[in-house]
């Protein structure tokens, strides 16, 4: 792609949960004013290719509120200690409980979804009060941890749930081709396609489509980088990436397309921002370290490599 005389390269290096049916879908409103999804309709399908966990509780219950606060702390700890593992925790209120929402969500950023008489997700999912239900990247139920029996204020219970979530977030790649099983099954229905295959004949192999979150079966869905300048006059790139701990991403700069460097030339990438678009995409932004009036760099490239 060319823009304003700058040339960009997508360079890639080649580098599971499956079986059960997906849980019943829903769309419920996030009523937590502190949540990044506040006021939006939220569905499990928004979290495909990611690990999601749903806490079923009653806003009028003091113990439920206490446990929701501990889940909020757990999510913060997971993001801080394991930033490459994309794990999303949400709460779902009983449809008969419409009061004490502010008390449940005060100081907490986890989505708090309101069940309705028409949806009755609790009944559809056959949950027990205070269940934490963990879903696979394909929305399959893979674990249940009940907080009535396992108070998260006890260290053993805290560590058990944390381990369950981290184990679930590890990408399964049973054929060791650097393509997650969940990703291959979602697009191809099997594990037969390899990282260098290009089934939609759009010029981008499977690994590149995985890395930059495009559809490997649709020739109109192709990896792309958005470009522009930030408020400091630094040239920047924006792209979608796989959100989990599967790939390493590097942005490098060059003046001759032969010698590439990141240190001193490129600012650190921003933390991935979840797009919640059902493709497992996160967006990152990266800029040159110097404004356009000072830089001598003419080229940028984004590299994605499998993490061994």
C-alpha positions as CSV (number, residue, x, y, z in Angstrom):
1,X,0.0,0.0,0.0
2,X,1.3,3.5,-0.8
3,X,0.4,6.7,0.9
4,X,2.2,10.0,1.0
5,X,5.4,8.3,-0.4
6,X,5.5,5.7,2.3
7,X,5.5,2.0,1.6
8,X,4.2,-0.6,3.9
9,X,4.8,-4.4,4.0
10,X,2.9,-7.2,5.6
11,X,5.6,-9.7,6.4
12,X,4.8,-13.0,8.1
13,X,6.7,-15.9,9.3
14,X,5.2,-19.4,9.2
15,X,5.3,-20.4,12.2
16,X,-9.7,-26.2,21.0
17,X,-11.8,-26.8,22.2
18,X,-14.3,-28.7,20.1
19,X,-17.2,-31.1,20.2
20,X,-20.1,-29.6,22.3
21,X,-22.8,-27.4,20.8
22,X,-22.5,-23.7,21.3
23,X,-24.6,-22.3,24.1
24,X,-27.9,-20.6,23.2
25,X,-27.3,-17.1,21.9
26,X,-28.7,-13.9,23.4
27,X,-28.5,-10.1,23.2
28,X,-28.8,-8.4,26.5
29,X,-28.2,-4.8,27.5
30,X,-25.1,-3.9,29.5
31,X,-26.3,-1.8,32.4
32,X,-23.0,-1.0,34.0
33,X,-22.2,2.7,33.3
34,X,-18.5,2.0,34.1
35,X,-18.2,-0.8,31.5
36,X,-16.6,-0.2,28.1
37,X,-19.7,-1.8,26.6
38,X,-22.2,0.3,28.6
39,X,-25.5,0.8,27.0
40,X,-24.8,-1.7,24.2
41,X,-26.5,-5.0,23.4
42,X,-24.0,-7.8,24.2
43,X,-24.0,-11.3,22.8
44,X,-21.7,-14.4,23.4
45,X,-21.1,-14.2,19.6
46,X,-19.2,-11.0,20.3
47,X,-16.6,-13.1,22.0
48,X,-16.0,-15.8,19.4
49,X,-12.3,-16.8,19.2
50,X,-11.9,-15.5,22.8
51,X,-12.5,-17.0,26.3
52,X,-15.6,-15.6,28.0
53,X,-17.0,-16.3,31.4
54,X,-20.5,-15.5,32.6
55,X,-21.4,-15.0,36.3
56,X,-25.1,-15.5,37.1
57,X,-26.1,-13.5,40.1
58,X,-28.8,-11.3,41.7
59,X,-28.2,-7.6,42.1
60,X,-30.2,-7.6,45.3
61,X,-27.9,-10.2,47.0
62,X,-25.1,-8.8,49.1
63,X,-22.9,-11.9,48.8
64,X,-23.5,-11.8,45.0
65,X,-22.3,-8.2,44.9
66,X,-19.2,-9.1,46.9
67,X,-18.3,-11.9,44.5
68,X,-18.9,-9.7,41.5
69,X,-16.4,-7.3,43.0
70,X,-13.9,-10.1,43.4
71,X,-14.4,-11.1,39.8
72,X,-13.8,-7.5,38.7
73,X,-10.5,-7.6,40.6
74,X,-9.6,-11.0,39.1
75,X,-10.2,-9.6,35.6
76,X,-7.8,-6.7,36.4
77,X,-5.2,-9.1,37.7
78,X,-5.5,-11.3,34.6
79,X,-5.0,-8.3,32.3
80,X,-2.0,-7.0,34.2
81,X,-0.2,-10.4,34.6
82,X,-1.3,-12.0,31.3
83,X,-1.9,-9.1,28.9
84,X,-1.7,-11.5,25.8
85,X,-4.5,-13.8,27.1
86,X,-7.8,-12.4,26.1
87,X,-10.3,-13.4,28.8
88,X,-13.6,-11.5,29.3
89,X,-15.7,-11.9,32.4
90,X,-19.4,-10.7,32.4
91,X,-22.3,-10.8,34.8
92,X,-25.9,-11.7,34.1
93,X,-28.6,-10.4,36.4
94,X,-31.7,-12.5,37.1
95,X,-34.6,-11.1,35.1
96,X,-36.7,-10.6,38.3
97,X,-33.9,-8.5,39.8
98,X,-34.0,-4.9,38.4
99,X,-33.1,-3.0,41.5
100,X,-29.7,-2.4,43.2
101,X,-27.9,-2.3,39.8
102,X,-25.9,0.7,40.9
103,X,-24.8,-1.1,44.0
104,X,-23.7,-4.1,42.0
105,X,-21.7,-2.1,39.5
106,X,-20.3,0.7,41.7
107,X,-16.5,0.9,41.0
108,X,-16.6,-2.1,38.7
109,X,-16.0,-2.2,35.0
110,X,-17.2,-5.7,34.1
111,X,-20.4,-5.7,31.9
112,X,-23.5,-6.3,33.9
113,X,-26.2,-7.7,31.6
114,X,-29.9,-7.7,32.4
115,X,-31.8,-10.8,31.7
116,X,-35.4,-10.3,30.6
117,X,-38.7,-12.3,30.9
118,X,-38.6,-12.8,27.2
119,X,-35.0,-14.1,27.1
120,X,-34.7,-15.9,30.4
121,X,-31.1,-16.9,29.7
122,X,-30.8,-18.4,33.1
123,X,-33.4,-21.0,32.2
124,X,-32.0,-21.5,28.7
125,X,-28.5,-22.2,30.0
126,X,-29.9,-24.2,33.0
127,X,-27.7,-22.3,35.4
128,X,-27.6,-22.4,39.2
129,X,-27.4,-19.2,41.2
130,X,-23.8,-17.9,41.3
131,X,-22.5,-20.1,38.6
132,X,-19.5,-18.9,36.6
133,X,-19.8,-20.5,33.2
134,X,-16.7,-20.6,31.1
135,X,-17.1,-20.7,27.3
136,X,-14.6,-21.9,24.7
137,X,-13.5,-19.7,21.7
138,X,-16.5,-21.2,19.9
139,X,-19.0,-20.5,22.7
140,X,-19.0,-24.0,23.9
141,X,-19.4,-24.6,27.7
142,X,-16.1,-26.0,29.0
143,X,-16.3,-25.3,32.7
144,X,-18.6,-24.3,35.6
145,X,-17.4,-22.9,38.9
146,X,-20.1,-22.1,41.5
147,X,-19.3,-19.2,43.9
148,X,-21.9,-20.3,46.5
149,X,-19.7,-23.3,47.2
150,X,-16.4,-21.6,46.3
151,X,-16.1,-18.1,47.9
152,X,-13.5,-16.2,46.0
153,X,-12.3,-14.4,49.1
154,X,-10.6,-17.8,49.9
155,X,-7.2,-18.0,48.2
156,X,-7.6,-21.6,47.1
157,X,-10.9,-20.8,45.3
158,X,-9.5,-17.7,43.7
159,X,-6.5,-19.6,42.3
160,X,-8.6,-22.5,41.1
161,X,-10.9,-20.2,39.0
162,X,-7.9,-18.2,37.8
163,X,-6.2,-21.4,36.6
164,X,-9.3,-22.6,34.9
165,X,-9.5,-19.3,32.9
166,X,-5.8,-19.3,32.0
167,X,-5.9,-23.0,30.9
168,X,-8.9,-22.3,28.7
169,X,-7.2,-19.3,27.1
170,X,-4.2,-21.3,25.9
171,X,-4.7,-21.8,22.2
172,X,-5.0,-25.4,21.2
173,X,-3.0,-26.4,18.1
174,X,-3.2,-30.2,18.0
175,X,-1.6,-30.5,14.5
176,X,1.2,-28.0,15.4
177,X,0.7,-25.9,12.2
178,X,0.5,-22.6,14.1
179,X,-3.2,-22.3,13.2
180,X,-5.4,-22.6,16.3
181,X,-7.8,-25.6,16.1
182,X,-10.8,-23.3,16.9
183,X,-9.9,-21.0,14.0
184,X,-9.4,-23.8,11.5
185,X,-12.7,-25.5,12.5
186,X,-14.6,-22.3,12.4
187,X,-13.6,-21.5,8.8
188,X,-12.9,-24.9,7.3
189,X,-14.7,-27.4,9.5
190,X,-11.5,-29.5,9.9
191,X,-7.7,-29.2,10.5
192,X,-6.6,-30.0,6.9
193,X,-5.6,-26.5,5.7
194,X,-2.0,-25.4,6.3
195,X,-0.5,-22.0,7.2
196,X,0.8,-21.4,3.7
197,X,-2.4,-22.4,1.9
198,X,-4.4,-19.7,0.3
199,X,-7.9,-21.3,-0.1
200,X,-9.6,-18.0,-1.3
201,X,-6.8,-17.2,-3.8
202,X,-6.5,-13.6,-2.6
203,X,-2.7,-13.6,-2.4
204,X,-2.7,-13.9,1.4
205,X,-2.0,-17.3,3.1
206,X,-3.8,-18.6,6.1
207,X,-1.2,-17.5,8.6
208,X,-1.4,-13.9,7.4
209,X,-5.2,-14.0,7.4
210,X,-5.1,-15.3,11.0
211,X,-2.6,-12.7,12.1
212,X,-4.4,-9.8,10.7
213,X,-7.9,-11.1,11.4
214,X,-9.4,-11.5,8.0
215,X,-11.6,-14.3,6.5
216,X,-9.4,-16.9,4.7
217,X,-12.5,-18.2,2.8
218,X,-13.5,-14.7,1.4
219,X,-11.3,-13.1,-1.3
220,X,-12.9,-9.7,-0.5
221,X,-11.6,-9.9,3.1
222,X,-7.9,-9.0,2.9
223,X,-5.3,-7.8,5.5
224,X,-4.9,-4.0,5.5
225,X,-3.2,-1.3,7.5
226,X,-4.7,2.1,8.1
227,X,-2.3,5.0,8.1
228,X,-2.2,8.6,9.3
229,X,-0.5,11.1,11.6
230,X,-1.1,11.6,15.4
231,X,-1.4,14.9,17.2
232,X,2.4,15.0,17.6
233,X,2.9,14.8,13.9
234,X,4.2,11.3,14.1
235,X,3.3,8.9,11.3
236,X,1.2,6.0,12.7
237,X,-0.3,2.7,11.6
238,X,-3.4,1.0,12.9
239,X,-4.2,-2.7,12.3
240,X,-6.3,-5.6,13.6
241,X,-4.5,-8.5,15.3
242,X,-5.2,-11.8,17.0
243,X,-5.9,-10.9,20.6
244,X,-4.4,-13.9,22.4
245,X,-0.9,-15.2,23.3
246,X,-0.3,-16.9,20.0
247,X,1.6,-14.5,17.9
248,X,4.4,-11.8,18.3
249,X,3.9,-8.6,16.4
250,X,6.6,-6.1,15.5
251,X,6.6,-2.8,13.7
252,X,9.9,-1.9,12.1
253,X,11.2,1.1,10.1
254,X,13.7,1.4,7.3
255,X,15.2,4.0,4.9
256,X,16.3,1.5,2.2
257,X,14.0,-1.6,2.5
258,X,17.1,-3.6,3.5
259,X,18.0,-2.6,7.1
260,X,15.1,-2.7,9.5
261,X,14.9,-1.5,13.1
262,X,12.3,-0.9,15.8
263,X,14.4,0.3,18.7
264,X,14.7,4.1,18.7
265,X,12.7,4.4,15.5
266,X,9.3,3.1,16.4
267,X,7.2,3.8,19.6
268,X,5.8,0.8,21.5
269,X,2.5,-0.5,20.2
270,X,-0.6,0.5,22.1
271,X,-2.3,-2.1,24.2
272,X,-4.7,-4.2,22.1
273,X,-8.3,-2.9,22.2
274,X,-11.0,-5.5,21.8
275,X,-13.3,-4.8,19.0
276,X,-16.1,-7.2,20.2
277,X,-16.9,-7.8,16.5
278,X,-17.3,-11.6,16.6
279,X,-14.0,-12.2,14.7
280,X,-11.7,-12.2,17.8
281,X,-10.1,-9.0,16.6
282,X,-8.1,-6.5,18.7
283,X,-6.9,-3.2,17.3
284,X,-3.4,-1.7,18.0
285,X,-1.8,1.6,17.0
286,X,1.9,2.2,16.5
287,X,3.8,5.3,15.5
288,X,7.2,6.4,14.4
289,X,9.3,7.9,17.3
290,X,10.0,11.2,15.5
291,X,7.6,13.7,13.9
292,X,7.5,14.0,10.1
293,X,9.7,17.1,10.2
294,X,12.6,15.1,11.8
295,X,12.4,11.6,10.4
296,X,14.5,10.2,7.7
297,X,12.6,6.9,7.5
298,X,10.6,6.2,4.4
299,X,9.3,2.7,5.1
300,X,7.4,0.8,7.7
301,X,6.5,-2.9,8.0
302,X,4.3,-4.9,10.3
303,X,5.5,-8.5,11.1
304,X,3.6,-11.3,12.7
305,X,5.4,-14.4,13.8
306,X,4.3,-17.5,15.6
307,X,5.2,-17.7,19.3
308,X,7.1,-20.9,20.0
